[in-house]
Amino acid sequence: MDVLVTGAYGRCGTALIDHLHDDDAYDFTYYNRSDRPDDHPYGGYDTVVGDVADEEKLRAASEGRDAMVHMAAFPQPEGDWSDVFEPNVVGTYNALEAARREEIETVVFLSSNHVVGNYEREFAPELYHGEYDFVLDHTDPVRPDSFYGATKSFGEDLGRYYVEAYDYPKRFYALRTGTVNMPAYDHPYGNAESGVDDGEWERDSEAYEREVARMKCTWQSRRDFAHQVECCLADDGVEYGIFFGVSDNQNRWFDLEHARAAIGYDPQDAGHEWDGPPG
């Protein structure tokens, strides 16, 4: 399968490189705003340097592909409208237009838990400790917590429009991903330890413990993320689907049963199994 990956060198894109690049079932081409030097850990791959806001360049890179994993975006919930509009709104439109015109059958779209982030704002921090009998699934109303979350909701809606209005893409998968980190912080203590390393708080502080409690709910390990994308690429039965992307965390408030049943997602990691950062 010939796959174009946009936004390839971020946290999620590099997880695909780490876990799927060497699989003979796939031929990946990476589309990113910048390349990496050959001596970089993610250097030396087949890369098209381009912006998803450049419609013609993205379309040219899409020619002859079987699938697209569209992850390029401004990724921060703190961003204002000027930050998110071009990469997240225009870029997603360009990606789906490229898929339509170049007859790409499958689009996997990196959505976000921030599409429903205002549920968390309402119920946290009690939500982090399993004190609510509360689970969100793909049928619940969206409640974006930011312009970023709203643009991801827009991307989900635009994907539905394309698969229902046009011949291509034939399948669209929106992954409402939780917390995926780079390799050094790929564990449920990752954000808390990153805050220590950046001088934001002390280990064992209230802020540290709150971050750990949250990430034990929202963590998706890099291998579980790559596995979920692979489930989508291998599937041919879903026309349009929204799937939450977290590991098998005990206190998660995101449904996984839909992803298990529809695409065979079988996460191998779980936040609650960790009682401290790696030694």
SERO-4910 file (N, C-alpha, C, O; in steps of 0.05 Angstrom, whole numbers):
BEGIN
 pado doro    nc1    nc2    nc3   cac1   cac2   cac3    cc1    cc2    cc3    oc1    oc2    oc3
  Met    A     17    -24      0      0      0      0     18     25      0     36     27     16
  Asp    A     12     43    -18     28     68    -21     14     89     -5     -9     97    -10
  Val    A     27     99     16     15    117     35     30    144     37     54    144     41
  Leu    A     15    166     35     27    192     40     20    200     68     -3    199     77
  Val    A     40    209     83     36    218    111     43    248    113     65    256    108
  Thr    A     23    264    119     28    292    123     34    298    153     24    284    170
  Gly    A     50    319    157     58    324    185     74    302    197     70    294    219
  Ala    A     93    292    181    106    266    187    125    267    211    130    246    223
  Tyr    A    136    290    218    158    290    237    150    301    265    167    309    280
  Gly    A    124    301    270    114    307    297    113    282    314    124    261    307
  Arg    A    100    285    337     99    263    356     85    238    344     95    216    348
  Cys    A     63    243    330     48    220    320     61    209    294     62    184    291
  Gly    A     70    226    277     83    217    253    107    200    258    112    180    245
  Thr    A    124    209    277    148    193    283    141    167    296    156    147    293
  Ala    A    118    165    309    109    139    320    103    120    297    109     96    299
  Leu    A     92    130    275     88    113    251    114    104    240    117     81    232
  Ile    A    133    122    238    159    115    228    172     93    245    183     74    234
  Asp    A    171     97    271    183     77    289    171     49    287    185     29    288
  His    A    145     48    283    131     22    285    120     11    259    114    -13    258
  Leu    A    118     27    238    107     17    213    125     20    189    121      6    168
  His    A    145     37    190    160     44    166    173     19    153    173     16    129
  Asp    A    183      1    169    197    -23    159    179    -46    151    188    -67    143
  Asp    A    153    -42    154    134    -63    147    132    -64    116    126    -43    103
  Asp    A    137    -87    104    137    -89     75    109    -85     63    107    -82     39
  Ala    A     89    -84     79     62    -80     69     57    -51     60     38    -45     47
  Tyr    A     76    -33     69     72     -5     64     96      8     50    119      1     55
  Asp    A     89     27     33    110     44     21    103     73     28     85     85     16
  Phe    A    117     84     48    110    110     59    126    132     45    150    130     40
  Thr    A    112    154     40    125    179     32    116    200     53     92    202     59
  Tyr    A    135    216     63    129    235     84    128    263     72    146    272     58
  Tyr    A    107    277     80    103    305     71    104    323     96     88    320    114
  Asn    A    124    341     95    128    357    119    139    384    112    150    388     90
  Arg    A    135    404    129    144    431    123    174    433    122    185    452    110
  Ser    A    188    414    134    217    414    133    227    385    133    213    367    143
  Asp    A    251    381    123    263    354    123    281    353    147    284    372    162
  Arg    A    293    330    151    313    325    172    339    317    159    339    302    140
  Pro    A    362    326    170    388    318    159    391    288    162    379    275    179
  Asp    A    408    277    146    412    248    146    421    236    172    414    214    179
  Asp    A    435    252    188    445    242    214    425    246    237    431    240    260
  His    A    402    257    230    380    260    250    367    233    255    366    217    236
  Pro    A    356    228    279    342    202    283    320    197    263    313    174    257
  Tyr    A    308    218    253    287    215    232    295    227    206    279    238    191
  Gly    A    321    226    200    331    235    175    334    212    155    335    189    163
  Gly    A    336    219    129    342    200    109    318    185     97    321    166     82
  Tyr    A    294    195    104    270    182     93    260    197     68    269    220     63
  Asp    A    243    184     53    232    195     28    213    217     36    191    212     45
  Thr    A    221    242     33    206    265     43    201    285     21    219    292      5
  Val    A    176    294     19    168    317      3    166    341     22    150    341     40
  Val    A    182    361     17    181    385     34    159    404     23    161    413      0
  Gly    A    139    409     39    117    426     30     97    432     52     97    418     73
  Asp    A     81    451     48     61    460     67     34    450     58     28    450     34
  Val    A     17    441     76    -10    431     68    -27    454     58    -47    450     45
  Ala    A    -19    479     64    -33    502     52    -27    506     23    -41    521      9
  Asp    A     -7    492     12      0    493    -16    -15    471    -31     -6    448    -32
  Glu    A    -38    478    -42    -56    459    -53    -43    443    -76    -46    419    -77
  Glu    A    -29    457    -94    -18    443   -117      4    424   -109      7    402   -120
  Lys    A     21    432    -91     43    415    -82     32    390    -68     42    368    -72
  Leu    A     12    394    -51      1    371    -37    -13    352    -57    -11    328    -54
  Arg    A    -26    363    -76    -39    346    -96    -18    330   -112    -22    307   -117
  Ala    A      4    343   -119     25    329   -134     36    306   -118     42    285   -128
  Ala    A     40    311    -92     51    291    -74     31    268    -70     39    246    -63
  Ser    A      5    273    -75    -16    253    -70    -20    235    -95    -34    214    -92
  Glu    A     -8    241   -117    -13    226   -141     -4    197   -138     19    192   -129
  Gly    A    -21    179   -145    -15    150   -145    -16    137   -117     -8    114   -115
  Arg    A    -25    151    -97    -26    139    -70    -51    123    -66    -72    128    -78
  Asp    A    -49    103    -49    -73     87    -41    -86     99    -17   -110     96    -13
  Ala    A    -70    112      1    -81    122     26    -65    147     34    -43    151     25
  Met    A    -78    163     51    -66    186     62    -71    186     92    -93    182    101
  Val    A    -50    190    108    -53    195    136    -48    225    141    -25    234    139
  His    A    -69    240    146    -67    269    147    -64    278    176    -83    277    192
  Met    A    -40    287    183    -34    295    211    -24    324    212    -22    335    234
  Ala    A    -17    336    190     -6    363    190    -26    383    202    -49    384    193
  Ala    A    -18    398    222    -36    417    234    -20    434    254      2    427    263
  Phe    A    -31    457    262    -22    471    286    -33    455    309    -58    453    311
  Pro    A    -16    445    327    -26    424    346    -32    434    374    -38    417    392
  Gln    A    -32    460    379    -35    469    407    -63    481    413    -72    498    398
  Pro    A    -76    471    434   -102    483    441   -101    512    448   -121    526    448
  Glu    A    -77    522    455    -74    550    463    -74    569    439    -74    593    443
  Gly    A    -73    558    415    -71    575    391    -96    591    386   -118    583    393
  Asp    A    -92    615    374   -115    631    367   -123    625    338   -111    607    325
  Trp    A   -143    639    328   -154    633    302   -133    636    280   -132    621    261
  Ser    A   -116    656    283    -96    661    262    -75    638    262    -63    633    241
  Asp    A    -71    624    284    -53    601    285    -65    577    270    -50    563    256
  Val    A    -91    572    274   -102    547    266   -115    547    238   -118    527    225
  Phe    A   -123    571    229   -139    572    205   -126    560    180   -137    542    168
  Glu    A   -102    569    174    -89    559    149    -80    530    151    -88    514    133
  Pro    A    -66    522    172    -57    493    172    -80    474    178    -80    452    166
  Asn    A    -99    481    195   -119    462    204   -145    462    187   -156    441    182
  Val    A   -153    486    178   -177    488    162   -171    485    132   -180    467    118
  Val    A   -154    504    122   -147    503     94   -131    477     87   -136    465     67
  Gly    A   -113    470    105    -97    446    100   -114    420     99   -108    403     82
  Thr    A   -134    418    116   -151    394    115   -168    394     90   -172    373     78
  Tyr    A   -178    417     82   -193    419     57   -175    410     34   -183    395     17
  Asn    A   -150    420     33   -132    413     12   -126    383     11   -124    371    -10
  Ala    A   -123    372     35   -117    343     36   -141    327     25   -136    308      9
  Leu    A   -165    334     31   -188    319     21   -192    325     -8   -201    307    -23
  Glu    A   -187    349    -17   -188    354    -46   -168    338    -61   -174    328    -83
  Ala    A   -144    336    -50   -123    320    -63   -132    290    -64   -128    277    -84
  Ala    A   -144    281    -42   -154    253    -42   -176    249    -63   -177    229    -76
  Arg    A   -193    269    -65   -215    266    -85   -204    266   -113   -211    249   -130
  Arg    A   -187    285   -119   -178    288   -147   -159    266   -155   -158    258   -178
  Glu    A   -143    257   -136   -123    236   -142   -134    208   -136   -119    188   -139
  Glu    A   -159    206   -129   -173    181   -125   -160    163   -104   -155    139   -108
  Ile    A   -154    176    -81   -143    161    -58   -166    149    -43   -186    162    -37
  Glu    A   -164    123    -38   -187    108    -27   -191    113      3   -213    115     13
  Thr    A   -169    115     18   -170    116     47   -157    141     58   -134    147     50
  Val    A   -171    156     75   -159    178     90   -162    173    119   -184    169    130
  Val    A   -139    173    133   -139    172    163   -132    200    173   -111    211    166
  Phe    A   -150    211    188   -148    239    197   -141    240    227   -155    228    243
  Leu    A   -120    254    234   -113    257    262   -131    279    274   -125    303    271
  Ser    A   -152    270    287   -169    289    302   -157    292    330   -133    290    334
  Ser    A   -174    297    350   -163    302    376   -184    299    398   -208    302    393
  Asn    A   -175    292    422   -194    291    444   -205    319    451   -225    322    465
  His    A   -192    340    440   -201    367    445   -227    374    430   -239    395    435
  Val    A   -235    356    412   -262    359    400   -284    357    421   -305    368    418
  Val    A   -278    342    442   -297    339    464   -285    348    491   -292    339    512
  Gly    A   -266    367    489   -251    375    512   -266    389    534   -257    389    557
  Asn    A   -289    401    528   -303    415    548   -318    397    568   -326    405    590
  Tyr    A   -321    371    561   -330    352    581   -309    349    603   -315    349    626
  Glu    A   -284    347    594   -262    345    614   -261    370    631   -258    369    656
  Arg    A   -263    393    619   -263    418    635   -285    419    656   -281    430    678
  Glu    A   -307    408    649   -330    408    668   -326    389    691   -333    396    714
  Phe    A   -314    366    687   -313    345    707   -286    341    720   -284    326    740
  Ala    A   -265    352    709   -238    349    721   -236    365    747   -250    385    750
  Pro    A   -219    357    766   -200    334    765   -212    308    774   -199    287    772
  Glu    A   -236    308    785   -248    283    795   -249    262    772   -247    238    778
  Leu    A   -252    271    748   -253    253    725   -228    236    722   -230    213    713
  Tyr    A   -206    246    732   -180    232    729   -178    208    747   -159    192    744
  His    A   -195    206    767   -192    185    787   -214    164    787   -217    149    806
  Gly    A   -229    163    765   -250    143    763   -274    148    781   -289    130    786
  Glu    A   -277    173    790   -298    179    809   -324    185    795   -345    188    808
  Tyr    A   -324    187    769   -348    191    753   -354    166    737   -336    155    725
  Asp    A   -378    158    736   -387    136    718   -393    150    692   -416    155    686
  Phe    A   -373    155    676   -375    173    653   -357    163    631   -333    161    634
  Val    A   -369    157    608   -354    148    584   -365    163    560   -389    163    555
  Leu    A   -347    175    544   -355    187    519   -352    167    496   -332    153    495
  Asp    A   -371    167    478   -367    151    454   -372    169    429   -377    192    432
  His    A   -369    156    406   -370    171    381   -397    184    375   -399    200    356
  Thr    A   -418    176    390   -444    187    385   -450    212    402   -471    225    397
  Asp    A   -433    218    421   -439    241    439   -434    267    425   -417    269    407
  Pro    A   -448    288    432   -445    314    419   -416    325    423   -404    321    444
  Val    A   -406    338    403   -379    350    406   -381    374    424   -402    388    426
  Arg    A   -359    379    439   -357    402    456   -328    412    455   -313    407    474
  Pro    A   -320    425    434   -292    434    431   -285    453    454   -301    468    463
  Asp    A   -260    451    462   -250    468    484   -232    491    474   -220    505    490
  Ser    A   -230    494    447   -211    513    436   -216    516    406   -231    501    394
  Phe    A   -204    537    394   -204    539    365   -192    514    353   -201    504    332
  Tyr    A   -170    504    366   -158    479    356   -178    456    355   -181    443    335
  Gly    A   -192    452    377   -212    431    378   -234    434    358   -244    415    346
  Ala    A   -242    460    354   -263    465    334   -254    459    306   -270    450    290
  Thr    A   -228    464    300   -219    457    273   -217    427    269   -222    418    246
  Lys    A   -212    412    290   -212    383    287   -240    373    283   -244    354    268
  Ser    A   -259    385    297   -287    378    292   -295    384    263   -309    369    251
  Phe    A   -286    407    253   -291    414    225   -279    393    207   -292    385    187
  Gly    A   -255    383    213   -243    363    196   -259    337    195   -261    324    175
  Glu    A   -270    329    218   -287    306    219   -311    309    202   -319    291    186
  Asp    A   -324    333    204   -348    338    188   -342    339    158   -357    329    141
  Leu    A   -319    352    151   -312    353    123   -306    326    112   -312    320     89
  Gly    A   -294    309    128   -289    281    119   -315    266    113   -317    252     93
  Arg    A   -335    270    130   -361    257    125   -373    268     99   -383    252     83
  Tyr    A   -371    294     95   -382    305     70   -368    293     46   -382    286     27
  Tyr    A   -342    291     46   -328    280     23   -335    252     16   -340    245     -7
  Val    A   -337    234     37   -342    206     31   -371    202     22   -378    183      8
  Glu    A   -389    220     30   -417    218     22   -423    232     -4   -443    225    -17
  Ala    A   -408    253    -11   -414    269    -34   -398    261    -59   -407    267    -81
  Tyr    A   -375    248    -56   -357    243    -78   -349    214    -79   -354    199    -60
  Asp    A   -338    206   -101   -329    178   -105   -304    172    -88   -300    150    -79
  Tyr    A   -288    193    -83   -263    190    -67   -261    213    -48   -269    235    -54
  Pro    A   -250    207    -24   -241    181    -14   -265    164     -8   -287    173     -3
  Lys    A   -260    138     -9   -282    119     -3   -285    113     27   -306    105     36
  Arg    A   -263    118     42   -264    113     71   -250    135     85   -229    145     76
  Phe    A   -261    143    108   -250    165    124   -251    156    154   -272    149    164
  Tyr    A   -228    158    167   -226    150    195   -215    173    211   -193    183    205
  Ala    A   -230    183    230   -222    204    248   -213    192    274   -229    179    288
  Leu    A   -188    197    282   -177    186    307   -175    209    327   -159    227    325
  Arg    A   -192    208    347   -192    228    369   -171    219    389   -177    208    410
  Thr    A   -147    226    382   -123    217    397   -121    231    424   -127    255    426
  Gly    A   -112    216    444   -107    227    470    -80    240    472    -75    261    459
  Thr    A    -62    229    488    -35    241    491    -14    222    480     -9    200    492
  Val    A     -2    229    458     20    214    446     45    231    448     45    255    440
  Asn    A     66    220    459     91    236    463    114    224    447    113    202    436
  Met    A    135    240    446    160    231    434    172    208    451    164    205    474
  Pro    A    191    193    439    201    169    453    210    173    482    206    156    499
  Ala    A    224    195    487    235    199    514    213    202    535    218    196    559
  Tyr    A    189    209    528    167    213    547    144    195    540    121    202    546
  Asp    A    149    172    528    128    154    520    120    135    543    125    111    543
  His    A    108    147    563     97    133    586     78    152    601     78    176    596
  Pro    A     61    141    619     41    158    631     51    179    650     36    195    661
  Tyr    A     77    179    656     89    200    672    103    220    654    117    238    664
  Gly    A    100    217    628    115    233    609    111    263    612    131    278    613
  Asn    A     87    272    612     82    301    614     91    312    640    101    335    642
  Ala    A     87    297    662     96    306    688    126    308    689    137    328    700
  Glu    A    140    288    678    169    289    678    180    311    660    200    324    666
  Ser    A    166    316    638    174    338    620    172    364    635    189    382    631
  Gly    A    150    367    651    148    392    666    170    395    687    179    418    691
  Val    A    179    373    699    202    375    717    227    383    702    242    401    711
  Asp    A    231    371    679    255    377    663    255    406    653    276    418    650
  Asp    A    231    417    649    229    445    640    227    465    663    224    489    658
  Gly    A    228    456    687    227    474    710    199    484    717    197    505    730
  Glu    A    178    471    707    151    481    712    141    473    740    125    488    751
  Trp    A    150    451    751    141    442    777    162    422    788    179    413    774
  Glu    A    159    415    813    176    395    826    163    368    825    138    365    825
  Arg    A    179    347    824    168    320    826    154    316    853    164    326    873
  Asp    A    132    303    852    115    298    875     99    322    885     87    322    906
  Ser    A     99    344    869     83    367    875     54    361    867     49    341    853
  Glu    A     35    378    875      7    374    868      4    376    837    -11    360    826
  Ala    A     18    394    825     16    397    795     26    372    782     15    363    762
  Tyr    A     48    361    792     60    336    781     40    313    783     35    299    763
  Glu    A     28    310    806      9    288    811    -16    291    794    -27    271    784
  Arg    A    -25    315    790    -49    320    774    -43    312    745    -59    300    731
  Glu    A    -19    319    735    -11    313    708     -9    282    704    -17    272    683
  Val    A      1    268    724      3    239    722    -25    227    721    -30    209    705
  Ala    A    -43    237    739    -70    226    740    -84    230    713    -98    212    704
  Arg    A    -81    253    701    -94    258    676    -82    240    654    -97    228    638
  Met    A    -55    238    653    -43    223    631    -48    193    634    -47    179    614
  Lys    A    -52    183    658    -59    155    661    -87    149    649    -94    126    645
  Cys    A   -102    170    644   -128    167    630   -125    171    600   -137    157    584
  Thr    A   -109    191    592   -108    199    563    -85    188    547    -85    191    523
  Trp    A    -66    175    560    -42    166    546    -49    146    524    -65    127    528
  Gln    A    -37    150    501    -36    129    480     -7    125    474      7    143    464
  Ser    A      3    101    479     30     95    473     36     97    443     17     95    427
  Arg    A     60    101    436     67    104    408     61     79    392     52     80    370
  Arg    A     66     56    404     59     31    390     29     27    387     20     16    367
  Asp    A     14     35    407    -16     33    405    -26     53    384    -44     46    369
  Phe    A    -15     77    382    -23     95    362    -18     84    334    -35     84    317
  Ala    A      7     74    330     14     63    303     -4     39    297    -13     36    274
  His    A    -10     23    316    -28      0    312    -55     10    304    -68     -2    286
  Gln    A    -66     31    316    -92     40    309    -93     51    281   -112     46    266
  Val    A    -72     65    273    -71     75    245    -70     51    226    -83     51    205
  Glu    A    -54     31    233    -52      7    216    -79     -7    214    -86    -17    193
  Cys    A    -95     -8    236   -122    -19    235   -139     -5    214   -154    -18    199
  Cys    A   -136     21    212   -151     37    193   -142     31    164   -158     27    146
  Leu    A   -116     30    160   -105     25    134   -113     -3    124   -116     -7     99
  Ala    A   -115    -22    142   -122    -49    134   -151    -54    130   -160    -74    118
  Asp    A   -168    -36    140   -197    -40    140   -209    -33    113   -199    -15     99
  Asp    A   -230    -47    106   -245    -40     81   -275    -40     86   -290    -41     67
  Gly    A   -283    -40    112   -311    -42    118   -324    -17    128   -348    -15    129
  Val    A   -308      3    136   -318     28    147   -318     49    125   -297     54    112
  Glu    A   -341     62    121   -341     85    103   -333    110    118   -316    126    108
  Tyr    A   -344    114    141   -338    138    158   -338    129    187   -357    117    196
  Gly    A   -317    135    201   -316    127    229   -300    146    246   -280    158    237
  Ile    A   -310    150    271   -296    166    291   -288    146    313   -304    131    324
  Phe    A   -262    147    321   -252    128    340   -234    143    360   -216    158    353
  Phe    A   -239    138    386   -222    150    406   -196    134    407   -195    110    404
  Gly    A   -174    149    411   -147    137    411   -133    141    437   -119    161    442
  Val    A   -136    121    454   -121    120    479   -112     91    483   -122     72    470
  Ser    A    -93     86    501    -86     59    508   -108     48    527   -127     62    533
  Asp    A   -104     24    536   -125     10    552   -124     19    581   -120      3    599
  Asn    A   -128     45    585   -125     58    611   -150     54    628   -172     58    619
  Gln    A   -146     45    653   -168     38    670   -187     61    675   -212     57    675
  Asn    A   -177     86    679   -194    109    686   -201    126    662   -209    149    665
  Arg    A   -197    116    638   -203    132    614   -233    138    614   -250    123    624
  Trp    A   -240    161    602   -268    168    598   -275    167    569   -296    178    561
  Phe    A   -258    155    553   -263    152    524   -269    123    518   -254    105    526
  Asp    A   -289    118    503   -297     91    495   -277     79    475   -267     92    457
  Leu    A   -271     54    480   -254     39    461   -269     16    448   -259      4    429
  Glu    A   -293     10    457   -307    -13    447   -314    -10    418   -314    -29    402
  His    A   -321     15    410   -327     20    381   -303     14    364   -306      1    343
  Ala    A   -279     23    372   -255     18    357   -248    -12    356   -239    -22    336
  Arg    A   -252    -25    379   -247    -54    379   -264    -69    359   -255    -86    344
  Ala    A   -290    -62    360   -309    -77    343   -307    -70    314   -310    -87    297
  Ala    A   -304    -44    308   -305    -35    280   -279    -39    264   -280    -47    241
  Ile    A   -256    -35    277   -231    -36    263   -211    -55    275   -188    -58    265
  Gly    A   -218    -69    297   -200    -88    310   -178    -76    326   -157    -88    330
  Tyr    A   -182    -52    336   -161    -39    353   -158    -55    379   -177    -60    393
  Asp    A   -133    -62    385   -127    -79    408   -102    -68    422    -80    -78    419
  Pro    A   -106    -46    438    -83    -34    451    -68    -52    470    -80    -69    484
  Gln    A    -42    -50    470    -25    -68    486    -16    -55    512     -6    -69    530
  Asp    A    -18    -29    514     -8    -14    538    -31     -3    555    -53     -1    545
  Ala    A    -25      4    580    -45     14    598    -32     32    619    -13     24    632
  Gly    A    -42     56    622    -31     75    640    -31     66    669    -12     71    684
  His    A    -52     53    678    -54     45    706    -35     24    714    -31     19    738
  Glu    A    -21     11    695     -2     -9    702     25      2    711     43    -12    720
  Trp    A     28     29    708     53     42    716     50     54    744     30     67    750
  Asp    A     71     51    761     70     63    787     93     83    790     99     93    812
  Gly    A    106     90    768    127    110    768    140    112    741    136     94    724
  Pro    A    156    133    737    169    136    711    190    115    707    199    103    727
  Pro    A    199    109    683    220     89    679    245     97    693    252    121    694
  Gly    A    260     77    703    284     83    718    306     93    701    328     99    711
***
